[in-house]
């Protein structure tokens, strides 16, 4: 499975914002706090007005990197979103949020999306009682995501769930920490997706 093996903190610096690609490390030991400028030789001194295309491109890169996708994968999601009813940008974000690896991350069963993706691939999760090892699997409203019985002693899952605060779960998810399972109550609306991006710019970029 192809993946982005580039330096994670450089991606945040390039986009000029925290993408929380390392999970909790992004709040305690974040390079972005010390080096909030773009990477490279001229990162500190680069001062120029960005073109319309550059602004749109940076927004697309921000979304793509947040969810840990490669270019071809992201473009496929966009094409699917275009064919669905609704506002394309919002449909795109909803599809990305309903990926199994993202649901695992949102439920607090993994410290980051990258870790969630690895856990899913290693067959640690069930969806409605069935083993699923495909990170891009689309979780539907009403689906139950649960840690596999044999995987309930994994330290990475336990340490991640210890950080989940009561009452802090997103309104479209519910979590039973004791049973190590959660349910997607509904496909989230745009205002309930905590991602600071302008999806309209992504649509404009691909519409050219």
C-alpha positions in Angstrom: 0.0 0.0 0.0 1.5 3.3 -1.1 1.8 6.0 1.6 3.3 9.4 2.1 6.7 8.8 3.8 7.7 12.5 3.9 8.6 14.3 7.1 5.3 15.0 8.9 6.3 18.3 10.6 7.5 19.7 7.3 4.0 19.1 5.9 2.5 21.2 8.6 5.0 24.0 8.1 4.4 24.0 4.4 0.7 24.5 4.9 1.2 27.1 7.6 -1.0 25.4 10.1 -1.0 22.4 12.5 -2.5 19.3 10.7 -2.2 17.2 13.9 -0.6 14.3 11.8 1.2 13.0 14.9 -1.8 13.2 17.2 -0.9 14.1 20.8 2.7 14.9 19.9 1.4 17.9 18.0 0.1 19.4 21.3 3.2 18.7 23.4 6.3 18.5 21.3 5.4 20.3 18.1 8.1 21.6 15.8 5.6 24.0 14.3 5.7 26.0 17.5 9.4 26.7 17.0 9.5 26.8 13.2 6.1 28.2 12.0 7.6 29.2 8.7 7.7 27.2 5.5 10.5 24.7 5.2 13.5 25.2 2.8 16.3 27.7 2.4 14.0 30.6 1.9 11.2 29.6 4.2 11.8 32.5 6.6 12.1 35.2 4.0 9.6 34.1 1.4 7.2 37.0 1.3 5.1 37.4 -1.8 1.5 37.5 -2.8 0.2 34.1 -3.8 -1.8 33.6 -7.0 -5.3 32.3 -7.0 -4.1 28.9 -8.2 -1.5 28.8 -5.4 -4.1 29.5 -2.7 -6.4 26.8 -4.1 -3.5 24.3 -4.4 -2.4 24.9 -0.8 -6.0 24.3 0.4 -6.2 21.0 -1.5 -2.9 19.9 -0.1 -4.0 20.8 3.4 -7.1 18.5 3.1 -5.2 15.7 1.4 -2.5 15.7 4.0 -4.9 16.0 6.9 -6.5 12.7 5.9 -3.3 11.1 4.8 -4.1 10.5 1.2 -2.0 10.4 -1.9 -2.9 12.5 -5.0 -4.6 9.7 -7.0 -6.6 8.6 -4.0 -7.8 12.1 -3.2 -8.7 12.8 -6.8 -10.8 9.6 -6.9 -12.7 10.9 -3.8 -13.3 14.2 -5.5 -14.7 12.5 -8.7 -17.1 10.4 -6.5 -18.2 13.5 -4.6 -19.0 15.2 -7.9 -21.3 12.4 -8.9 -23.3 12.5 -5.6 -26.1 14.8 -4.8 -25.3 17.9 -2.7 -22.5 20.5 -2.5 -19.4 18.8 -3.8 -17.0 20.2 -1.3 -19.1 19.2 1.7 -19.8 15.7 0.2 -16.1 15.3 -0.2 -15.4 16.0 3.5 -18.2 13.8 4.6 -16.8 10.9 2.6 -13.4 11.4 4.1 -14.8 11.6 7.6 -16.6 8.3 7.1 -13.4 6.4 6.3 -12.9 3.6 8.8 -9.4 4.9 9.8 -10.8 8.3 10.5 -13.7 7.0 12.5 -11.2 5.0 14.6 -9.2 8.2 15.1 -12.3 10.3 16.0 -13.4 7.7 18.5 -10.1 8.1 20.3 -9.0 4.5 19.7 -5.8 5.7 18.0 -3.6 8.7 18.7 -3.4 9.8 15.0 -4.9 8.9 11.7 -1.7 7.3 10.6 -1.8 5.0 13.7 -5.5 4.3 13.0 -4.7 3.3 9.5 -2.0 0.9 10.7 -4.2 -0.7 13.3 -7.0 -1.2 10.7 -4.6 -2.9 8.3 -3.3 -5.2 11.0 -6.9 -6.5 11.5 -7.7 -5.1 15.0 -11.2 -3.8 14.2 -14.7 -5.1 13.5 -17.5 -3.3 11.8 -20.9 -4.7 12.7 -19.1 -7.8 14.0 -17.2 -8.4 10.7 -13.4 -8.0 10.5 -12.4 -5.1 8.2 -8.8 -4.4 7.3 -9.4 -1.7 4.7 -8.7 1.8 6.0 -10.8 3.4 3.3 -13.9 1.3 4.1 -16.9 3.7 4.2 -18.7 3.5 7.6 -22.4 4.1 7.3 -24.8 5.7 9.7 -25.7 3.1 12.4 -22.6 1.0 11.9 -20.8 -0.2 15.0 -17.0 -0.1 15.1 -15.4 -2.3 17.8 -11.9 -3.4 18.8 -11.4 -7.1 18.1 -11.5 -9.3 21.2 -7.9 -10.5 20.7 -6.7 -6.9 20.3 -8.1 -5.4 23.5 -4.8 -5.6 25.3 -2.9 -3.5 22.8 -1.1 -0.7 24.7 -1.4 1.7 21.8 -5.2 1.5 21.9 -5.4 1.7 25.7 -3.1 4.7 25.9 -5.1 6.5 23.2 -8.5 5.8 24.9 -7.2 7.0 28.3 -7.0 10.5 26.7 -10.6 10.5 25.7 -12.5 12.9 27.9 -16.1 12.2 28.9 -18.6 14.4 27.1 -16.0 15.5 24.5 -17.1 13.1 21.8 -18.3 14.6 18.5 -22.1 14.8 18.3 -22.3 12.3 15.4 -20.4 9.6 17.3 -21.0 7.7 20.5 -18.4 5.7 22.4 -18.6 2.9 25.0 -15.1 2.8 26.5 -15.7 -0.3 28.6 -16.8 -2.3 25.6 -14.2 -0.6 23.4 -16.8 0.2 20.7 -18.4 3.2 19.1 -21.3 3.9 16.7 -21.5 6.4 13.8 -24.9 7.9 14.7 -25.2 9.9 11.5 -23.1 11.2 8.6 -21.8 14.5 10.0 -22.9 17.9 8.7 -20.3 20.3 7.6 -20.5 22.4 10.7 -19.8 19.3 12.9 -16.6 18.4 11.0 -13.7 20.0 13.0 -11.4 20.6 10.0 -10.2 24.1 9.3 -10.3 24.1 5.5 -12.1 25.9 2.8 -13.4 23.0 0.6 -14.8 25.5 -1.9 -11.2 26.3 -3.0 -10.6 22.6 -3.7 -13.7 22.4 -5.9 -12.6 25.5 -7.8 -9.1 24.0 -8.3 -10.4 20.8 -9.8 -13.1 22.6 -11.8 -10.5 24.4 -14.0 
